[in-house]
Amino acid sequence: MSYVIGVDLGTSAVKVLLLDRSGTVAAEASRDYPLFHEHSGWSEQRPDDWVNGTIEAIRELTAKAGISADAIEGLSFSGQMHGLVLLDAEGNPVRNAILWNDTRTTAECREIEAQLGRERLLTITRNPALEGFTLPKIMWVRKHEPDVFAKAVSFLLPKDYVRYRLTGALHMDYSDAAGTLLLDVANKRWSSEVLEAVSLPASFAPPLVESHALTGTLLPEQAAAAGLNAGTKVFAGGADNACGAIGAGILKEGLTMCSIGTSGVILSYEETSANDFRGKVHFFNHGKENAFYAMGVTLAAGYSLSWFKQTFAKGESFDELLQGVGDVAPGAKGLLFTPYIVGERTPHADSVIRGSFIGIDGAHERKHFARAVMEGITFSLNESVAMFREAGKTVDTIISIGGGASNPVWLQMQADIFDADVVSLENEQGPGLGAAMLAAYGCGWFDSLEACAELFVKRASVYKPNPAAVDAYSGLFRIYQEVYAATRTLNEGLQAYRNS
């Protein structure tokens, strides 16, 4: 029996999966690593924590499975998008990585728009200048840490840094490069126009490859540390959302994915780059060759629920936290939550806005607050569903993955708020499964990703929208959409007090 490994480099942990040729998960392992918030809106990690965690997790994986290293043919990656790893001439990081959910770069975003023009930027990169993207982070370091930046000769994204440490080769795939704000998305090349506008040399950007491309084999010392053979093939991999789409079988027109992890995503497959949403939603290259996807993002989706648990139910499990939530009717007894606790991305590209509980009543219990958090996250994602429908796309079947797919109450809530069939997967492994599928395809097990998905992606339950709940949520959603405008000025006034 032959196996492949999928490495999912997330924001809070790395998870590794071992799959056989039938798509069955033979073993899995994970390692956590710290996240640093030195100031409000800042979010950083140590790049080598990712590397050490990945190697440790793979060693545990192979030991747990009890199989020979010779049986493992290849591995590939899924990675958190946008994070900046600046490298010096020796290939070492010059500082901590600045992550996707870091919002310090508002001024740099405005500089990019001024230097290139917003419309020209949208034409080339298909995305607006947002704090989460990589280019504004590069410019922030150059402006605020000039001595540090002077040492930097190139940059990588998180999973690309881990792969570089495992193989010694620098690469970046198109799906992750699309989130840097430096890629000409339609033409699949670094944009010389953008690089020149922000005064970066072409050499600063690494070589581009397809997500299923072979990027090398393991360095002997890294192979020994991970318990693998040095000849194990290493494939490029893709952005977490692209790999999540692959792992959910979102490989043809008409399919939509909902992914609720630390952030939340509504993603719709695009066969060509012809559709132009002009920055209303993200538009990126897919992990499938010569395909694309449109995507709306909620910055603090699962993170909102994790924050609520950590703050008000520390020490309890999520099952304990959510006990009784299913008995609460839609609307959480008149309590509404907006998940803007680290700012927001879609449809409000706003790093200053913060979350709210609206309608708190003396009769509310913790279960009402927990349900309101779940509903608020889903309302935020529904803003993207609404925009796709307004653009003429049909959204009637949504594949749900991530933390929101592990709870039947939340799956039914998604069906009712989205007013669509919501499908859970029998073998829901999110982006890690997509990474393993890229390795399986790269190893030649299948002649296409679609053929791989037919075997690897197994649908389970279908949640149908409840008409009464759909009607209730329709009214609540309209109220939810009013909260942003009603609280924006208040949050701007409060900003000065956040670091005091």
Beta strands, then each sheet from edge to edge (+ up, - down):
strand 1: 3-9
strand 2: 13-20
strand 3: 25-32
strand 4: 44-45
strand 5: 72-79
strand 6: 85-87
strand 7: 97-98
strand 8: 154-156
strand 9: 172-173
strand 10: 183-184
strand 11: 189-190
strand 12: 208-209
strand 13: 214-217
strand 14: 233-235
strand 15: 238-239
strand 16: 256-260
strand 17: 264-270
strand 18: 282-285
strand 19: 292-298
strand 20: 336-338
strand 21: 356-358
strand 22: 397-402
strand 23: 421-425
strand 24: 459-463
sheet 1: 3+ 2- 1+ 5+ 14+ 13-
sheet 2: 3+ 2- 1+ 5+ 15+
sheet 3: 4+ 7-
sheet 4: 6+ 8-
sheet 5: 9+ 12+
sheet 6: 10+ 11-
sheet 7: 18+ 19- 17+ 16- 22- 23- 24+
sheet 8: 20+ 21-
end
